[in-house]
Amino acid sequence: MDNEKIERQIAFIIDQQAKFSVDIAKLEEGLDRIARNIDNNAQQIEHNSQNIDRNTRNIESNTQHILKLTDALVTLTNFAQKHEGEIAELRKQTKETDERLSALINVVENSIGRKN
């Protein structure tokens, strides 16, 4: 091999080495960017996990409140139905009392009317 050919081969090797160095630097930058994204994603996942845990506790608490409110509503509905029955019975008794009172008033008026 002559010197010129060796120098061209050395220049080619140096050029390839430089290109490889640039490519490796780009790959390292990409890997650094990916590593940062992974760290950011891990932090976001942790944050989301904490939010999910908090929301789960809130849902459980709200469910307990809803169950208590449902029980209270059922109790109130039962009381309302009981009172509706009692009110209907009182209306019936009042009507009967009114009828008897009217009959008594008629008897008294008739008695007073006969005496006059």
Buried (B, 14 or more C-beta within 10 A) or exposed (E): EEEEEEEEEEEEEEEEEEEEEEEEEEEEEEEEEEEEEEEEEEEEEEEEEEEEEEEEEEEEEEEEEEEEEEEEEEEEEEEEEEEEEEEEEEEEEEEEEEEEEEEEEEEEEEEEEEEE
